């Protein structure tokens, strides 16, 4: 069906208040996400680094405060690049990297799109239904977990527009990891209720984290509007508020605020005061042990929480890191033992 014009700047004044309240939630702190930058301090109280992002701060006369990077003033973009290494990736690069991520899942010779030039700067979507590698089902593809690190506005997940040029991308040509899942759902599910079930699972399987609060909101809005646009494209009408709310609640969990080097809420590590004598003044200030030793397992900040939708539980992301580290160490130890056994076996054969 014909697509409506895609507006890349989602105006907070146009979002229903219950949805925007959900998109501002931080499930780690049970408060709102916070600015985590100094870019808006000149606007006055409520816009400092540690201030939460509130409805009043981004609506009404402040309704244009938060906007995609491509629409920000050039000097602000330069400052954010210098201070926070904020550099967004063009859609064609996202596409090439997402294509690589499909290796092992798709049947040989199958892809979501093909290049129109040698570098891949231009692409066209394939029209045949996606076929999967032997032993892989379309449901497996939907349920595979993906995470965009330092996600910015989440262009690797939901490619509503090119984050560098601001050029809107029509649905059929989108290349994000979530976009690919939603295409697969459309190709394999015809019943609306079942479609919604698998769309929700698609959203539950993609994650992203980001330091700066404005980017968090932009990413969440892009995810929500991705759902609205795909729903409209598939069914020819708007999703209900209840359906949008279900997606918003997933997005508010899965796109979260975190210092990616420490696994904690930005700037939540702190000095600890230790009493060294009888008097109140006899104290020593001790830095965060994780910051001091550069060990993500030892920080005293607030570790970020994520939701495991398949297990219907909440966990700290650092625990996933800890488990992965232990597994890698165990595998390395087993490989080392196997290598030692091979050397011993060769030595025994030589003696014989």
Secondary structure, 3 states (H helix, E strand, C coil): CCCCCCCCCCCHHHCCHHHHHHHCEECCCCEECECCCCCCHHHCCCCCCCCECCCHHHCHHHCCCCCCHHHCCHHHHHHHHHHHCCCCCCHHHHHHHHHHHCCCCECCCCCCEEECCCCCCCEEECCCCCCECCCCCHHHHHHCCEEECCCCCCCCCCCCECCCCCCECCHHHCCCHHHHHHHHHHHHCCCHHHHHHHHHHHHHCEEEEECCHHHHHHHHHHHHHHHHHHHHHHHCCCCCHHHHHHHHHHHHHHEEECECCCCECCCCCCCEEEECCCCCCCEEEECCHHHHHCCHHHCCCCECEEEECCCCEEEEHHHHHHHHHHHHHHHHHHHHHHHHHHHHHHHHHHHC
